[in-house]
Amino acid sequence: MITISIEVLRRDQGDADDCAVLKEGTFKQPFPLARIAPGTSVQWKVKRGRQGDTFKVIFLNGSPFPDSTEITERSKPMIASVVGTFKYQVYLTDGKTHKTYAVDHCPILDTDD
């Protein structure tokens, strides 16, 4: 089974004068590209989350999972059975502040032999 972590920076980090400062809501994970073989079980989990954190993973151009285009923290691991390159959007809602953070650049899940 493959677990794709969702990790959000919850406060600004770095020197404000530095152009590389990371702003609140920046996703540290998921990584931009995940390659898996068809038949692989996949799940998403919040890494170092807070109690009450929720998330949605929404596929934008089809899905490697034939019966699901949206995944949440309540979803069970799913078997990727459709071959292709799929873009997805991740949203995490902070359990304490109820702010929703979104990945700016869509990650890709590539299923191929």
C-alpha angles and dihedrals in degrees: 000000000000119000116199110202124219112206125171128193102233099193137030114274129194138029114317089222091056116090088214094064111136114228128215111276095033112144113231089184153052098071117234096249132031118180118198137167120246110265093039118135111232133189136170122222134179111247116218090351133170126246108275096024112148132186144189127206110196123187113221104193106030127303138260085222109071097210101039137060094163129051128188138179087273094057118109119229110285133210115240106225105154115084116223148077113289128190117210138185123219125206123183122191113204111236093217106038098024089224114148119221124196132199107249097205113044116242118226129226110201118194113191140132 
